[in-house]
Amino acid sequence: MRNADEWFRLMVETGLAPGLRALGLSGTGRHFRVIDSAHVGQISILQSAKSSTYSTRFTLSLSVTATDEWASQLRIRPYTRAAGHTGGGWQERIGNLMLVGAGVPIGDLWWKIEAGKPFANLSAEVLTAVREFGLPAIRDQIRARVH
């Protein structure tokens, strides 16, 4: 039986990554981006450090950075891409973009995956959050920086 870390990696590779690419992002591993109007919008999948053999939690961090700043940061600190750092610009967690009720954000949102349990519905839920809240927020931030 696979442990939670292996199950999480499988979900990212077979559920989230193809879904994010279908939404127009490019990338591999846990970092996906869209480039528009001299800006890079990025979605990073962050796994909790507190995983067990049976379950792990994860969330999404979104960011927007000017492409020239992005390239400069990668030259100076090549490890920033792997760590999901924006090097400046806008950054927010997905739960703070998801509004409920009278426009109140959900707040710090973490999903939980359990080893051995089906994850198709979980992947679909995460991709819906990206489509409905994440990508619109990234596009709004890019538009705000262009004008």
Salt bridges, closest charged atoms under 4 A:
ASP108 OD1 - ARG93 NH1 3.53
GLU114 OE1 - LYS117 NZ 3.25
GLU132 OE2 - ARG131 NE 3.42
ASP140 OD1 - ARG143 NH2 2.41
